[in-house]
């Protein structure tokens, strides 16, 4: 992509963020346009070059922004959209006959749905309750069937990541204009909706952490001129800063871990001048991130340091390291022990906690414990399929530099944000792609 085109795309999405801030109704137009233009694009191209992955990636990157600004047709619109586009992709280009593990994965979800029809209370909206909890795993299954061992170039993978990243630029621009003076809204070290666009800080930080990784990868591998290097640096540190001031740690830690994994695989796959060039990028990144942290600390009056040290505003150590989520884990683990084979059924775990707390609705933040409680042993088998498959595929897929980054994103995200958004499902599925190089990457391989 030419420098000019890249900068135009970045500016366009910054403009979208500004327009939606000043004219909120534009968010609806934006959401509908993604669906309509995406369908036209895929049908016109007949998915000749996996265009569905670009559109699905864009849906994933825009999901939190659309939820934040009221632009979604349905709350779960992005998950359903990803599934629709990838099913359309299968219509045009089929799927691997070896994707059987993910057909089994989808089948393993069905008993939990059947059990739920018997166990959920009469006052529950059966369809809504089940759909809310099963849409994420279903999205992962459908996406994985499409991507399983699908041959794709490294350049195409970077284009998919850019499709995810562009709406995150719009999100960041919106947050810059939305967020008031930090000194007026930061009174403690808890996650803060005022700094996350008035929406759930956990989901916002998750998508911003993913954006950090996207633009770090572009900084290292796609900055082919000094101008683009500067542009990517500016975007990277704006996203990092906005992610830090949400005071939600999970998404930001996940983004940093993904970056560290990518650095590791780049190091073991480069030598000579490529490694020297990589060292320069790393020094630049570390220096910039240190400046970002210091700036954030100054702007928050040191509260960000206390947040990541698990302290309250007075500097006192908090009793819980996970803001009470370990109690949900204990509850779901007990439920699994009581119902170890088929579990209690999809969405029943929420009802059980509601009864235990006297009416408080406490949704699970951990997909692992939720799967154990609601699907029993079948849930554990399903999770093992998801975790082990890309690891096994890596043995014959070593050119996929991002594989473990994507797997890590799924694993860490489902431990603090479950599968509330489409990102962990779709990003995970990208770990199953069969990646090859059409040409030498920016950092030269051995």
C-alpha positions as CSV (number, residue, x, y, z in Angstrom):
1,X,0.0,0.0,0.0
2,X,1.3,3.4,-0.9
3,X,2.1,5.9,1.9
4,X,-0.5,8.3,0.6
5,X,-3.3,5.7,0.6
6,X,-2.4,4.5,4.1
7,X,-2.4,8.1,5.5
8,X,-5.8,8.8,3.8
9,X,-7.3,5.7,5.4
10,X,-6.0,6.8,8.8
11,X,-7.3,10.3,8.4
12,X,-10.7,9.0,7.2
13,X,-11.2,6.9,10.3
14,X,-10.0,9.8,12.5
15,X,-12.7,11.8,10.8
16,X,-15.3,9.1,11.4
17,X,-14.5,9.2,15.1
18,X,-14.9,13.0,15.2
19,X,-18.2,12.9,13.1
20,X,-19.8,10.4,15.4
21,X,-18.8,12.4,18.5
22,X,-20.4,15.6,17.2
23,X,-23.2,13.9,15.3
24,X,-24.1,10.7,17.1
25,X,-26.7,9.6,14.5
26,X,-23.8,9.0,12.1
27,X,-22.9,5.9,14.1
28,X,-26.1,4.2,12.9
29,X,-25.2,5.1,9.3
30,X,-21.6,3.8,9.9
31,X,-22.8,0.5,11.3
32,X,-25.3,-0.2,8.4
33,X,-22.7,0.9,5.8
34,X,-20.2,-1.7,7.1
35,X,-22.7,-4.4,6.5
36,X,-24.0,-3.2,3.1
37,X,-20.6,-2.2,1.6
38,X,-19.1,-5.4,3.0
39,X,-21.7,-7.6,1.3
40,X,-21.3,-5.7,-2.0
41,X,-17.5,-6.0,-1.8
42,X,-17.5,-9.8,-1.1
43,X,-20.2,-10.6,-3.7
44,X,-18.5,-8.5,-6.3
45,X,-15.1,-10.2,-5.7
46,X,-16.7,-13.6,-5.1
47,X,-14.2,-14.0,-2.2
48,X,-11.4,-14.6,-4.7
49,X,-8.7,-13.5,-2.2
50,X,-10.4,-14.1,1.1
51,X,-12.1,-10.7,1.2
52,X,-14.5,-12.0,3.8
53,X,-11.6,-12.0,6.3
54,X,-11.1,-8.3,5.7
55,X,-14.7,-7.5,6.2
56,X,-15.0,-9.7,9.3
57,X,-11.8,-8.1,10.6
58,X,-13.3,-4.7,10.1
59,X,-16.5,-5.8,11.9
60,X,-14.4,-7.0,14.8
61,X,-12.5,-3.8,15.1
62,X,-15.6,-1.6,15.0
63,X,-17.7,-3.7,17.4
64,X,-16.9,-1.9,20.7
65,X,-17.0,1.5,19.0
66,X,-20.5,0.8,17.6
67,X,-21.7,-0.5,21.0
68,X,-20.2,2.6,22.7
69,X,-22.0,5.0,20.3
70,X,-25.3,3.1,19.7
71,X,-24.5,2.2,16.1
72,X,-25.2,-1.5,16.2
73,X,-28.3,-2.9,14.6
74,X,-28.4,-5.6,17.3
75,X,-26.2,-5.8,20.4
76,X,-24.6,-9.0,19.1
77,X,-24.5,-7.7,15.5
78,X,-20.8,-8.1,15.0
79,X,-20.7,-11.7,16.1
80,X,-23.6,-12.6,13.8
81,X,-22.0,-10.5,11.1
82,X,-18.7,-12.3,11.3
83,X,-20.5,-15.7,11.0
84,X,-22.6,-14.5,8.1
85,X,-19.6,-13.3,6.1
86,X,-17.5,-16.4,6.8
87,X,-20.4,-18.6,5.8
88,X,-20.6,-16.6,2.6
89,X,-16.9,-17.1,2.2
90,X,-17.4,-20.9,2.5
91,X,-20.2,-20.7,-0.1
92,X,-17.6,-19.2,-2.6
93,X,-14.5,-21.0,-1.5
94,X,-15.5,-24.0,0.6
95,X,-13.6,-25.2,3.7
96,X,-11.0,-27.8,4.6
97,X,-12.2,-31.3,5.0
98,X,-9.7,-31.5,7.9
99,X,-11.6,-28.9,9.9
100,X,-13.4,-31.7,11.7
101,X,-12.1,-30.7,15.2
102,X,-14.3,-27.5,15.0
103,X,-17.4,-29.4,13.7
104,X,-16.9,-31.5,16.9
105,X,-16.4,-28.3,18.9
106,X,-19.8,-27.0,17.7
107,X,-21.5,-30.3,18.4
108,X,-20.1,-30.3,21.9
109,X,-22.0,-27.0,22.6
110,X,-25.4,-28.4,21.7
111,X,-26.0,-30.5,24.9
112,X,-25.5,-27.4,27.0
113,X,-28.2,-25.6,25.0
114,X,-30.6,-28.6,25.4
115,X,-30.0,-28.8,29.2
116,X,-30.7,-25.0,29.4
117,X,-34.2,-25.5,27.9
118,X,-34.9,-27.6,30.9
119,X,-33.1,-25.7,33.7
120,X,-33.6,-22.0,33.0
121,X,-36.3,-20.3,35.0
122,X,-39.6,-19.5,33.4
123,X,-39.1,-15.8,33.8
124,X,-35.9,-15.9,31.7
125,X,-36.0,-15.0,28.1
126,X,-34.8,-18.4,26.8
127,X,-33.7,-17.3,23.4
128,X,-31.9,-14.1,24.5
129,X,-30.2,-15.8,27.5
130,X,-28.9,-18.6,25.4
131,X,-27.9,-16.4,22.4
132,X,-25.9,-14.0,24.7
133,X,-23.8,-16.8,26.1
134,X,-23.4,-19.1,23.1
135,X,-22.9,-16.5,20.3
136,X,-19.2,-16.1,21.1
137,X,-18.3,-19.8,21.1
138,X,-20.5,-20.3,17.9
139,X,-18.6,-17.4,16.2
140,X,-15.3,-19.1,17.1
141,X,-16.5,-22.4,15.7
142,X,-17.7,-21.0,12.3
143,X,-14.7,-18.7,11.9
144,X,-12.3,-21.6,12.6
145,X,-14.0,-23.9,10.1
146,X,-13.4,-21.2,7.5
147,X,-9.8,-20.4,8.4
148,X,-8.6,-24.0,9.2
149,X,-5.4,-24.6,7.1
150,X,-6.6,-22.0,4.6
151,X,-3.5,-20.9,2.6
152,X,-2.9,-17.1,2.8
153,X,0.1,-14.8,2.3
154,X,1.7,-13.0,5.2
155,X,0.9,-9.7,3.4
156,X,-2.8,-10.6,3.5
157,X,-2.6,-11.3,7.2
158,X,-1.2,-7.9,7.7
159,X,-4.1,-6.4,5.7
160,X,-6.6,-8.2,7.9
161,X,-4.9,-6.8,11.0
162,X,-5.1,-3.3,9.4
163,X,-8.8,-3.9,8.8
164,X,-9.1,-4.6,12.5
165,X,-7.0,-1.6,13.4
166,X,-8.6,1.2,11.3
167,X,-11.9,1.3,13.3
168,X,-9.8,1.3,16.5
169,X,-8.3,4.6,15.2
170,X,-11.8,5.9,15.0
171,X,-12.5,4.6,18.5
172,X,-9.3,6.3,19.8
173,X,-10.2,9.7,18.2
174,X,-13.7,9.5,19.7
175,X,-12.2,8.8,23.1
176,X,-9.8,11.8,22.8
177,X,-12.8,14.1,22.2
178,X,-15.1,12.4,24.7
179,X,-12.9,12.1,27.7
180,X,-13.0,15.1,30.1
181,X,-10.1,16.5,32.1
182,X,-8.7,13.4,33.9
183,X,-8.3,15.3,37.2
184,X,-12.1,15.9,37.3
185,X,-13.1,12.2,36.9
186,X,-10.3,10.1,38.5
187,X,-11.0,9.8,42.2
188,X,-9.9,6.2,42.7
189,X,-8.0,3.3,41.0
190,X,-11.0,1.5,39.7
191,X,-11.8,1.1,36.0
192,X,-13.5,4.3,34.7
193,X,-16.4,4.6,32.2
194,X,-15.7,8.4,31.9
195,X,-12.4,7.6,30.3
196,X,-13.7,4.8,28.1
197,X,-16.4,6.6,26.1
198,X,-19.2,6.0,28.7
199,X,-19.0,2.2,27.9
200,X,-17.6,-0.8,29.7
201,X,-13.9,-0.2,30.4
202,X,-13.1,-3.9,30.1
203,X,-14.3,-4.2,26.5
204,X,-12.8,-0.9,25.5
205,X,-9.4,-1.8,27.0
206,X,-9.6,-5.2,25.3
207,X,-10.0,-3.7,21.8
208,X,-7.4,-0.9,22.5
209,X,-4.9,-3.6,23.7
210,X,-5.5,-5.4,20.4
211,X,-5.0,-2.1,18.6
212,X,-1.7,-1.7,20.4
213,X,-0.5,-5.0,18.9
214,X,-1.8,-4.2,15.4
215,X,0.1,-0.9,15.2
216,X,3.2,-2.3,16.9
217,X,3.3,-5.0,14.2
218,X,2.9,-2.4,11.5
219,X,5.6,-0.3,13.2
220,X,8.0,-3.2,13.0
221,X,7.0,-4.9,9.7
222,X,5.1,-2.3,7.6
223,X,6.9,1.0,8.2
224,X,8.6,1.2,4.9
225,X,9.3,5.0,5.1
226,X,10.2,7.4,7.8
227,X,6.8,9.1,7.4
228,X,4.8,5.9,7.9
229,X,7.1,5.0,10.9
230,X,6.2,8.3,12.5
231,X,2.5,7.9,11.7
232,X,2.4,4.4,13.3
233,X,4.3,5.6,16.3
234,X,1.8,8.4,16.9
235,X,-1.1,6.0,16.5
236,X,0.5,3.4,18.7
237,X,1.1,5.6,21.7
238,X,-2.2,7.4,21.4
239,X,-3.9,4.0,21.6
240,X,-1.7,3.0,24.5
241,X,-2.4,6.1,26.4
242,X,-6.2,5.8,25.9
243,X,-6.0,2.2,27.0
244,X,-4.1,2.9,30.1
245,X,-6.5,5.7,31.3
246,X,-9.5,3.3,31.1
247,X,-7.8,1.8,34.2
248,X,-8.9,-1.6,33.0
249,X,-5.8,-3.8,33.1
250,X,-6.7,-7.1,31.3
251,X,-6.8,-5.8,27.8
252,X,-3.6,-3.7,28.1
253,X,-1.6,-6.6,29.7
254,X,-2.9,-8.9,26.9
255,X,-1.7,-6.4,24.3
256,X,1.8,-6.2,25.9
257,X,2.1,-10.0,26.1
258,X,1.2,-10.3,22.4
259,X,3.9,-7.8,21.5
260,X,6.5,-9.7,23.6
261,X,5.6,-12.9,21.9
262,X,5.9,-11.3,18.4
263,X,9.3,-9.9,19.4
264,X,10.5,-13.3,20.5
265,X,9.5,-14.9,17.2
266,X,11.0,-12.1,15.2
267,X,14.2,-12.5,17.0
268,X,14.5,-16.2,16.4
269,X,13.6,-15.8,12.7
270,X,16.0,-12.9,11.9
271,X,19.7,-12.5,11.7
272,X,22.4,-10.0,10.6
273,X,21.1,-6.6,9.4
274,X,17.5,-7.6,10.1
275,X,18.2,-8.2,13.8
276,X,20.1,-4.9,14.0
277,X,17.1,-3.1,12.5
278,X,14.8,-4.9,14.9
279,X,16.9,-3.7,17.9
280,X,16.5,-0.1,16.7
281,X,12.8,-0.5,16.5
282,X,12.6,-2.1,20.0
283,X,14.7,0.7,21.6
284,X,12.4,3.2,20.0
285,X,9.3,1.4,21.2
286,X,10.6,0.9,24.7
287,X,11.6,4.6,25.0
288,X,8.3,5.7,23.6
289,X,6.3,3.4,25.9
290,X,8.3,4.6,28.9
291,X,7.4,8.2,28.0
292,X,3.8,7.2,27.6
293,X,3.7,5.6,31.0
294,X,5.4,8.7,32.6
295,X,2.9,11.0,30.9
296,X,0.0,8.9,32.0
297,X,1.3,8.8,35.5
298,X,1.6,12.6,35.5
299,X,-1.9,13.1,34.1
300,X,-3.5,10.7,36.6
301,X,-1.6,12.0,39.6
302,X,0.1,8.6,40.0
303,X,-3.1,6.7,40.2
304,X,-2.2,4.5,37.2
305,X,0.9,3.3,39.1
306,X,-1.2,2.3,42.0
307,X,-3.8,0.6,39.8
308,X,-1.2,-1.7,38.3
309,X,0.3,-2.3,41.7
310,X,-3.2,-3.3,42.9
311,X,-3.5,-0.5,45.4
312,X,-6.4,1.9,46.1
313,X,-6.1,5.7,45.9
314,X,-4.4,5.9,49.3
315,X,-1.7,3.4,48.4
316,X,-3.3,0.6,50.4
317,X,-3.0,-2.9,48.9
318,X,-6.4,-4.2,47.7
319,X,-7.7,-7.5,49.2
320,X,-8.7,-8.8,45.7
321,X,-6.3,-8.9,42.8
322,X,-9.1,-9.6,40.3
323,X,-11.8,-7.2,41.5
324,X,-13.9,-10.0,43.0
325,X,-13.8,-12.2,39.9
326,X,-12.3,-15.1,41.9
327,X,-15.6,-15.4,43.7
328,X,-17.3,-16.0,40.4
329,X,-14.7,-18.6,39.5
330,X,-15.2,-20.4,42.9
331,X,-19.0,-20.4,42.3
332,X,-18.6,-21.8,38.8
333,X,-16.1,-24.4,39.9
334,X,-18.5,-25.6,42.6
335,X,-21.3,-25.7,40.0
336,X,-19.1,-27.9,37.8
337,X,-18.3,-30.3,40.6
338,X,-22.0,-30.6,41.3
339,X,-22.8,-31.2,37.6
340,X,-19.7,-32.6,36.0
341,X,-21.0,-34.3,32.8
342,X,-23.3,-31.9,31.0
343,X,-23.2,-28.9,33.3
344,X,-26.2,-26.9,34.3
345,X,-26.9,-25.5,30.9
346,X,-26.1,-22.4,28.9
347,X,-26.9,-19.2,30.9
348,X,-27.9,-21.1,34.0
349,X,-24.7,-20.1,35.8
350,X,-25.9,-16.5,35.8
351,X,-29.2,-17.5,37.4
352,X,-27.5,-19.5,40.1
353,X,-25.3,-16.5,41.1
354,X,-28.4,-14.2,41.0
355,X,-30.0,-16.5,43.5
356,X,-26.9,-16.7,45.7
357,X,-26.5,-12.9,45.8
358,X,-30.1,-12.1,46.4
359,X,-30.9,-10.6,43.0
360,X,-27.5,-9.1,41.8
361,X,-26.8,-10.0,38.2
362,X,-23.1,-11.0,38.0
363,X,-22.1,-12.1,34.5
364,X,-19.1,-14.4,34.2
365,X,-15.9,-12.8,33.1
366,X,-14.1,-16.1,32.5
367,X,-15.0,-18.4,29.6
368,X,-13.1,-21.3,31.0
369,X,-15.0,-21.5,34.3
370,X,-18.3,-20.6,32.5
371,X,-17.8,-23.5,30.0
372,X,-17.0,-25.9,32.9
373,X,-20.1,-24.9,34.9
374,X,-22.6,-24.7,32.0
375,X,-21.2,-27.5,29.7
376,X,-19.5,-29.8,32.1
377,X,-16.8,-32.2,30.8
378,X,-18.0,-31.5,27.3
379,X,-16.9,-27.8,27.8
380,X,-13.5,-28.9,28.9
381,X,-13.1,-31.1,25.8
382,X,-14.2,-28.2,23.6
383,X,-11.7,-25.8,25.2
384,X,-8.9,-28.4,24.8
385,X,-9.7,-28.7,21.1
386,X,-9.5,-24.9,20.7
387,X,-6.2,-24.6,22.6
388,X,-4.3,-27.6,21.1
389,X,-5.3,-27.4,17.4
390,X,-3.2,-24.3,16.5
391,X,-0.3,-25.7,18.6
392,X,-0.3,-28.9,16.6
393,X,-0.8,-27.0,13.3
394,X,2.3,-24.8,14.1
395,X,4.5,-27.9,13.6
396,X,3.9,-27.5,9.8
397,X,3.1,-23.8,9.9
398,X,6.3,-22.1,11.2
399,X,6.0,-19.1,8.8
400,X,2.9,-18.0,10.8
401,X,4.8,-15.4,12.9
402,X,1.5,-14.3,14.6
403,X,0.2,-17.7,15.5
404,X,1.0,-17.7,19.2
405,X,0.1,-14.0,19.4
406,X,-3.4,-14.8,18.2
407,X,-3.7,-17.8,20.5
408,X,-2.5,-15.8,23.4
409,X,-5.0,-13.0,22.7
410,X,-7.9,-15.6,22.8
411,X,-6.6,-17.3,26.0
412,X,-5.9,-14.2,28.0
413,X,-9.1,-12.3,26.9
414,X,-11.4,-15.1,27.8
415,X,-9.9,-15.1,31.2
416,X,-10.9,-11.5,32.0
417,X,-13.7,-10.6,29.5
418,X,-15.1,-14.0,28.5
419,X,-16.4,-13.9,24.9
420,X,-18.6,-10.8,25.2
421,X,-17.2,-9.4,22.0
422,X,-16.3,-11.1,18.6
423,X,-12.6,-10.2,18.9
424,X,-11.3,-13.3,20.8
425,X,-13.2,-15.7,18.5
426,X,-12.1,-14.1,15.2
427,X,-8.5,-13.4,16.2
428,X,-8.2,-16.9,17.5
429,X,-9.4,-18.3,14.1
430,X,-6.5,-16.4,12.4
431,X,-4.1,-18.7,14.2
432,X,-5.3,-21.5,12.1
433,X,-4.4,-19.9,8.7
434,X,-1.6,-21.6,6.7
435,X,0.7,-18.6,6.1
436,X,3.3,-18.3,3.4
437,X,5.6,-15.4,2.2
438,X,5.2,-14.1,-1.3
439,X,8.3,-12.0,-0.7
440,X,10.8,-11.4,2.0
441,X,9.3,-9.5,5.0
442,X,10.6,-6.3,6.2
443,X,12.6,-8.1,8.9
444,X,14.7,-10.6,7.0
445,X,14.3,-14.3,7.9
446,X,17.2,-16.7,8.2
